[in-house]
Amino acid sequence: MFENSSKAVFTAIMKTTIDLPEETLRAAKIYAAEKGTTLKDLVVRGLRMVTTDAVSESEEKRKKRLRKLLNQMRATNTEPMDLGSRDERYDR
């Protein structure tokens, strides 16, 4: 628990067990050692990268859908109206 003004901030840490293929685990441990990090940090970074990409992907889909909608709403007749002369407008 960290004190922040009058608010207490709690960080939840969950322990879990996952089954990994031996070769994948061995390669991950070697990679972590080469990078000077822990296996835990490597897994956390990987999970954050995957979950962030998922959010970005859904955001990209939303933007694509909105672009398509805006294109459909775009006027096809962009020629200015011929209003005629001032006299023609007011002599009606």
DSSP file (Angstrom, degrees, kcal/mol; ACC not computed):
  #  RESIDUE AA STRUCTURE BP1 BP2  ACC     N-H-->O    O-->H-N    N-H-->O    O-->H-N    TCO  KAPPA ALPHA  PHI   PSI    X-CA   Y-CA   Z-CA
    1    1 A M              0   0    0      0, 0.0     2,-0.4     0, 0.0     9,-0.2   0.000 360.0 360.0 360.0 134.4    0.0    0.0    0.0
    2    2 A F  E     -A    9   0A   0      7,-1.7     7,-2.1     2,-0.0     2,-0.5  -0.926 360.0-128.0-115.4 139.9    1.3    3.4   -0.9
    3    3 A E  E     +A    8   0A   0     -2,-0.4     2,-0.4     5,-0.2     5,-0.2  -0.751  27.5 174.8 -88.4 130.5    0.2    6.7    0.6
    4    4 A N  E >   -A    7   0A   0      3,-2.3     3,-2.5    -2,-0.5     2,-0.2  -0.876  63.9 -61.4-136.3  99.9   -0.9    9.3   -1.8
    5    5 A S  T 3  S-     0   0    0     -2,-0.4    -1,-0.1     1,-0.3     0, 0.0  -0.422 114.6 -26.9  55.9-123.8   -2.4   12.4    0.0
    6    6 A S  T 3  S+     0   0    0     -2,-0.2     2,-0.4    -3,-0.1    -1,-0.3   0.408 123.5  91.3 -99.3   2.5   -5.3   11.0    1.8
    7    7 A K  E <   -A    4   0A   0     -3,-2.5    -3,-2.3     2,-0.0     2,-0.4  -0.779  66.2-142.8-100.4 141.1   -6.0    8.2   -0.6
    8    8 A A  E     -A    3   0A   0     -2,-0.4     2,-0.5    -5,-0.2    -5,-0.2  -0.862  13.2-152.1 -99.2 135.6   -4.5    4.7   -0.2
    9    9 A V  E     -A    2   0A   0     -7,-2.1    -7,-1.7    -2,-0.4     2,-0.4  -0.935   9.2-164.0-111.4 125.9   -3.5    3.0   -3.5
   10   10 A F        -     0   0    0     -2,-0.5     2,-0.5    -9,-0.2    -2,-0.0  -0.894   5.5-158.0-111.1 138.2   -3.5   -0.8   -3.6
   11   11 A T        -     0   0    0     -2,-0.4     2,-0.5     2,-0.0    -2,-0.0  -0.968  12.5-146.0-114.3 123.6   -1.8   -2.9   -6.2
   12   12 A A        -     0   0    0     -2,-0.5     2,-0.5     2,-0.0    -2,-0.0  -0.759  12.7-170.0 -91.4 130.0   -3.1   -6.4   -6.8
   13   13 A I        -     0   0    0     -2,-0.5     2,-0.5     2,-0.0    -2,-0.0  -0.984   6.4-160.9-119.8 124.2   -0.6   -9.1   -7.7
   14   14 A M        -     0   0    0     -2,-0.5     2,-0.4     2,-0.0    -2,-0.0  -0.878   7.0-147.2-107.6 133.9   -2.0  -12.4   -8.8
   15   15 A K        +     0   0    0     -2,-0.5     2,-0.3     2,-0.0    -2,-0.0  -0.811  27.4 168.1 -94.8 140.4    0.0  -15.6   -8.8
   16   16 A T        -     0   0    0     -2,-0.4     2,-0.5     2,-0.0    -2,-0.0  -0.962  29.2-131.2-146.6 162.9   -0.9  -18.1  -11.5
   17   17 A T        -     0   0    0     -2,-0.3     2,-0.4     2,-0.0    -2,-0.0  -0.969  22.7-178.1-119.3 132.1    0.5  -21.3  -13.0
   18   18 A I        -     0   0    0     -2,-0.5     2,-0.6     2,-0.0    -2,-0.0  -0.970  23.2-131.6-128.2 147.2    0.8  -21.8  -16.7
   19   19 A D        -     0   0    0     -2,-0.4    -2,-0.0     0, 0.0     0, 0.0  -0.863  29.7-179.4 -97.9 123.3    2.0  -24.8  -18.6
   20   20 A L        -     0   0    0     -2,-0.6     2,-0.1     2,-0.0    -2,-0.0  -0.916  35.5-101.1-120.5 147.2    4.6  -24.0  -21.3
   21   21 A P     >  -     0   0    0      0, 0.0     4,-2.5     0, 0.0     3,-0.3  -0.415  37.0-119.1 -61.1 143.6    6.4  -26.3  -23.7
   22   22 A E  H  > S+     0   0    0      1,-0.2     4,-2.8     2,-0.2     5,-0.2   0.890 112.5  50.2 -54.2 -44.8    9.9  -27.0  -22.4
   23   23 A E  H  > S+     0   0    0      1,-0.2     4,-2.5     2,-0.2    -1,-0.2   0.881 110.6  49.6 -64.3 -38.1   11.6  -25.5  -25.4
   24   24 A T  H  > S+     0   0    0     -3,-0.3     4,-2.4     2,-0.2    -1,-0.2   0.924 112.9  46.8 -66.2 -44.0    9.6  -22.3  -25.2
   25   25 A L  H  X S+     0   0    0     -4,-2.5     4,-2.5     2,-0.2    -2,-0.2   0.921 112.7  49.5 -63.3 -44.4   10.4  -22.0  -21.5
   26   26 A R  H  X S+     0   0    0     -4,-2.8     4,-2.3    -5,-0.2    -2,-0.2   0.931 112.8  47.1 -61.1 -45.9   14.1  -22.7  -22.1
   27   27 A A  H  X S+     0   0    0     -4,-2.5     4,-2.6     1,-0.2    -1,-0.2   0.882 112.1  50.7 -64.6 -38.1   14.2  -20.1  -24.9
   28   28 A A  H  X S+     0   0    0     -4,-2.4     4,-2.7     2,-0.2    -1,-0.2   0.905 110.2  49.2 -66.7 -41.0   12.4  -17.5  -22.7
   29   29 A K  H  X S+     0   0    0     -4,-2.5     4,-2.4     2,-0.2    -2,-0.2   0.911 112.9  47.4 -64.5 -41.8   14.8  -18.0  -19.8
   30   30 A I  H  X S+     0   0    0     -4,-2.3     4,-2.6    -5,-0.2    -2,-0.2   0.936 113.0  48.6 -64.0 -46.0   17.8  -17.6  -22.1
   31   31 A Y  H  X S+     0   0    0     -4,-2.6     4,-2.0     1,-0.2    -2,-0.2   0.923 111.9  49.2 -59.8 -45.4   16.3  -14.5  -23.7
   32   32 A A  H  X>S+     0   0    0     -4,-2.7     5,-2.8     1,-0.2     4,-0.6   0.909 111.9  48.8 -61.5 -42.7   15.5  -13.0  -20.3
   33   33 A A  H ><5S+     0   0    0     -4,-2.4     3,-0.8     1,-0.2    -1,-0.2   0.912 110.8  50.2 -64.3 -42.2   19.0  -13.7  -19.0
   34   34 A E  H 3<5S+     0   0    0     -4,-2.6    -1,-0.2     1,-0.2    -2,-0.2   0.860 114.2  44.9 -63.7 -34.8   20.5  -12.1  -22.2
   35   35 A K  H 3<5S-     0   0    0     -4,-2.0    -1,-0.2    -5,-0.2    -2,-0.2   0.492 112.6-119.2 -88.2  -3.8   18.4   -9.0  -21.7
   36   36 A G  T <<5S+     0   0    0     -3,-0.8     2,-0.2    -4,-0.6    -3,-0.2   0.869  75.5 111.0  70.0  36.7   19.1   -8.8  -18.0
   37   37 A T      < -     0   0    0     -5,-2.8    -1,-0.2    -6,-0.1     2,-0.2  -0.717  67.2 -99.5-129.8-179.3   15.5   -9.2  -17.0
   38   38 A T     >  -     0   0    0     -2,-0.2     4,-2.1     1,-0.1     5,-0.1  -0.653  25.6-118.2-102.4 161.3   13.3  -11.8  -15.3
   39   39 A L  H  > S+     0   0    0     -2,-0.2     4,-2.5     2,-0.2     5,-0.2   0.893 116.6  55.2 -61.6 -39.5   11.0  -14.4  -16.8
   40   40 A K  H  > S+     0   0    0      1,-0.2     4,-2.7     2,-0.2    -1,-0.2   0.944 108.5  46.5 -59.3 -49.1    8.2  -12.7  -14.9
   41   41 A D  H  > S+     0   0    0      1,-0.2     4,-2.7     2,-0.2    -1,-0.2   0.870 111.0  53.3 -62.9 -35.8    8.9   -9.3  -16.4
   42   42 A L  H  X S+     0   0    0     -4,-2.1     4,-2.3     2,-0.2    -1,-0.2   0.921 111.0  45.5 -63.5 -44.4    9.3  -10.9  -19.9
   43   43 A V  H  X S+     0   0    0     -4,-2.5     4,-2.7     2,-0.2     5,-0.2   0.915 113.0  50.4 -65.6 -43.3    5.8  -12.5  -19.5
   44   44 A V  H  X S+     0   0    0     -4,-2.7     4,-2.5     2,-0.2     5,-0.2   0.931 111.7  47.9 -61.5 -45.7    4.3   -9.3  -18.2
   45   45 A R  H  X S+     0   0    0     -4,-2.7     4,-2.4     1,-0.2    -1,-0.2   0.916 112.7  49.3 -60.6 -43.0    5.7   -7.3  -21.1
   46   46 A G  H  X S+     0   0    0     -4,-2.3     4,-2.2     2,-0.2    -2,-0.2   0.912 111.8  47.5 -63.4 -43.4    4.5   -9.8  -23.6
   47   47 A L  H  X S+     0   0    0     -4,-2.7     4,-2.6     2,-0.2     5,-0.2   0.894 112.2  49.8 -66.3 -39.2    1.0   -9.9  -22.2
   48   48 A R  H  X S+     0   0    0     -4,-2.5     4,-2.6    -5,-0.2     5,-0.2   0.909 110.0  51.4 -64.3 -40.4    0.8   -6.1  -22.1
   49   49 A M  H  X S+     0   0    0     -4,-2.4     4,-2.2    -5,-0.2    -2,-0.2   0.925 112.9  45.2 -62.5 -44.3    2.0   -6.0  -25.7
   50   50 A V  H  X S+     0   0    0     -4,-2.2     4,-1.8     2,-0.2    -2,-0.2   0.918 115.7  45.3 -66.9 -44.1   -0.7   -8.5  -26.8
   51   51 A T  H  X S+     0   0    0     -4,-2.6     4,-1.7     2,-0.2    -2,-0.2   0.862 113.1  50.5 -71.5 -33.8   -3.5   -6.8  -24.9
   52   52 A T  H  X S+     0   0    0     -4,-2.6     4,-2.6    -5,-0.2    -1,-0.2   0.903 109.4  51.4 -67.4 -41.1   -2.5   -3.3  -26.1
   53   53 A D  H  X S+     0   0    0     -4,-2.2     4,-2.9    -5,-0.2    -2,-0.2   0.879 106.8  54.6 -62.2 -37.7   -2.4   -4.5  -29.7
   54   54 A A  H  X S+     0   0    0     -4,-1.8     4,-2.1     2,-0.2    -1,-0.2   0.908 110.3  45.6 -63.3 -41.2   -5.9   -5.9  -29.2
   55   55 A V  H  X S+     0   0    0     -4,-1.7     4,-2.1     2,-0.2    -2,-0.2   0.927 114.0  48.7 -66.7 -44.0   -7.2   -2.6  -28.1
   56   56 A S  H  X S+     0   0    0     -4,-2.6     4,-2.5     1,-0.2    -2,-0.2   0.891 109.9  52.8 -62.5 -39.1   -5.4   -0.8  -30.9
   57   57 A E  H  X S+     0   0    0     -4,-2.9     4,-2.3     2,-0.2    -1,-0.2   0.918 109.8  46.8 -64.1 -43.2   -6.8   -3.3  -33.4
   58   58 A S  H  X S+     0   0    0     -4,-2.1     4,-2.1     1,-0.2    -1,-0.2   0.863 111.6  52.4 -68.0 -32.7  -10.3   -2.7  -32.3
   59   59 A E  H  X S+     0   0    0     -4,-2.1     4,-2.4     2,-0.2    -2,-0.2   0.896 108.8  50.3 -65.8 -40.3   -9.7    1.1  -32.4
   60   60 A E  H  X S+     0   0    0     -4,-2.5     4,-2.5     2,-0.2    -2,-0.2   0.895 109.4  50.9 -64.3 -40.2   -8.4    0.7  -36.0
   61   61 A K  H  X S+     0   0    0     -4,-2.3     4,-2.4     2,-0.2    -2,-0.2   0.911 110.4  49.8 -62.6 -41.5  -11.6   -1.2  -36.9
   62   62 A R  H  X S+     0   0    0     -4,-2.1     4,-2.4     2,-0.2    -2,-0.2   0.926 111.8  47.6 -62.9 -45.3  -13.7    1.5  -35.4
   63   63 A K  H  X S+     0   0    0     -4,-2.4     4,-2.6     1,-0.2    -2,-0.2   0.899 111.5  50.7 -63.2 -40.8  -11.8    4.2  -37.3
   64   64 A K  H  X S+     0   0    0     -4,-2.5     4,-2.3     2,-0.2    -1,-0.2   0.915 110.6  49.2 -63.5 -42.5  -12.1    2.2  -40.5
   65   65 A R  H  X S+     0   0    0     -4,-2.4     4,-2.2     1,-0.2    -2,-0.2   0.903 112.3  48.1 -63.0 -41.4  -15.9    1.8  -40.0
   66   66 A L  H  X S+     0   0    0     -4,-2.4     4,-2.7     2,-0.2    -2,-0.2   0.890 109.9  51.9 -67.7 -39.0  -16.3    5.5  -39.3
   67   67 A R  H  X S+     0   0    0     -4,-2.6     4,-2.3     2,-0.2    -2,-0.2   0.917 110.4  49.0 -61.5 -42.3  -14.2    6.5  -42.4
   68   68 A K  H  X S+     0   0    0     -4,-2.3     4,-2.0     2,-0.2    -2,-0.2   0.916 111.4  49.4 -62.9 -43.1  -16.5    4.2  -44.5
   69   69 A L  H  X S+     0   0    0     -4,-2.2     4,-1.6     1,-0.2    -2,-0.2   0.917 110.8  49.6 -62.2 -44.5  -19.6    5.8  -43.0
   70   70 A L  H  X S+     0   0    0     -4,-2.7     4,-0.8     1,-0.2    -1,-0.2   0.887 109.5  51.9 -63.4 -38.8  -18.3    9.3  -43.7
   71   71 A N  H  < S+     0   0    0     -4,-2.3     3,-0.5     1,-0.2    -1,-0.2   0.887 108.9  50.7 -64.2 -37.8  -17.5    8.4  -47.3
   72   72 A Q  H  < S+     0   0    0     -4,-2.0    -1,-0.2     1,-0.2    -2,-0.2   0.827 110.8  49.4 -67.5 -31.0  -21.0    7.1  -47.7
   73   73 A M  H  < S+     0   0    0     -4,-1.6    -1,-0.2    -5,-0.1    -2,-0.2   0.597  85.1 114.9 -83.6 -11.6  -22.4   10.3  -46.3
   74   74 A R  S  < S-     0   0    0     -4,-0.8     2,-0.1    -3,-0.5    -3,-0.0  -0.345  75.3-109.9 -64.4 135.9  -20.3   12.5  -48.6
   75   75 A A        -     0   0    0      1,-0.1    -1,-0.1     2,-0.1     3,-0.1  -0.391  19.9-159.1 -66.4 139.8  -22.3   14.5  -51.1
   76   76 A T  S    S+     0   0    0      1,-0.2     2,-1.0    -2,-0.1    -1,-0.1   0.736  82.1  65.0 -90.7 -24.9  -21.9   13.4  -54.7
   77   77 A N        +     0   0    0      1,-0.1    -1,-0.2     2,-0.0    -2,-0.1  -0.821  54.5 157.3 -99.8  97.8  -23.1   16.8  -56.1
   78   78 A T        +     0   0    0     -2,-1.0    -1,-0.1    -3,-0.1     3,-0.0   0.299  32.6 118.2-104.4   8.9  -20.4   19.2  -55.1
   79   79 A E  S    S-     0   0    0      1,-0.1     3,-0.1    -3,-0.1    -2,-0.0  -0.568  72.3-110.8 -73.8 137.3  -21.1   21.7  -57.8
   80   80 A P        -     0   0    0      0, 0.0     2,-0.1     0, 0.0    -1,-0.1  -0.365  36.1-103.6 -66.7 148.6  -22.2   25.1  -56.4
   81   81 A M        -     0   0    0      1,-0.1     2,-1.0    -3,-0.0     3,-0.1  -0.435  26.5-122.7 -70.6 144.6  -25.9   26.1  -57.0
   82   82 A D        +     0   0    0      1,-0.2     3,-0.1    -2,-0.1    -1,-0.1  -0.806  31.2 178.7 -88.5 106.7  -26.6   28.6  -59.7
   83   83 A L        -     0   0    0     -2,-1.0    -1,-0.2     1,-0.2    -2,-0.0   0.521  30.9-139.5 -87.1  -5.9  -28.4   31.3  -57.8
   84   84 A G        -     0   0    0      4,-0.1    -1,-0.2    -3,-0.1     2,-0.1  -0.215  42.4 -38.7  74.1-171.9  -28.7   33.6  -60.8
   85   85 A S     >  -     0   0    0      1,-0.1     4,-1.7    -3,-0.1     5,-0.1  -0.340  59.4-105.6 -81.9 168.9  -28.3   37.3  -60.6
   86   86 A R  H  > S+     0   0    0      1,-0.2     4,-2.0     2,-0.2     5,-0.2   0.903 121.4  52.3 -59.8 -43.2  -29.5   39.4  -57.7
   87   87 A D  H  > S+     0   0    0      1,-0.2     4,-1.4     2,-0.2    -1,-0.2   0.904 107.4  51.5 -62.8 -41.2  -32.4   40.8  -59.9
   88   88 A E  H  4 S+     0   0    0      1,-0.2    -1,-0.2     2,-0.2    -2,-0.2   0.860 110.5  49.8 -64.2 -34.9  -33.5   37.3  -60.8
   89   89 A R  H  < S+     0   0    0     -4,-1.7     3,-0.5     1,-0.2    -1,-0.2   0.893 117.9  37.0 -71.2 -39.0  -33.6   36.2  -57.1
   90   90 A Y  H  < S+     0   0    0     -4,-2.0    -2,-0.2     1,-0.2    -1,-0.2   0.530 103.8  69.1 -95.7  -5.9  -35.6   39.2  -55.9
   91   91 A D     <        0   0    0     -4,-1.4    -1,-0.2     1,-0.2    -2,-0.1   0.317 360.0 360.0 -91.9   9.2  -37.9   39.6  -58.8
   92   92 A R              0   0    0     -3,-0.5    -1,-0.2    -4,-0.1    -2,-0.1   0.477 360.0 360.0 -73.9 360.0  -39.8   36.4  -58.1
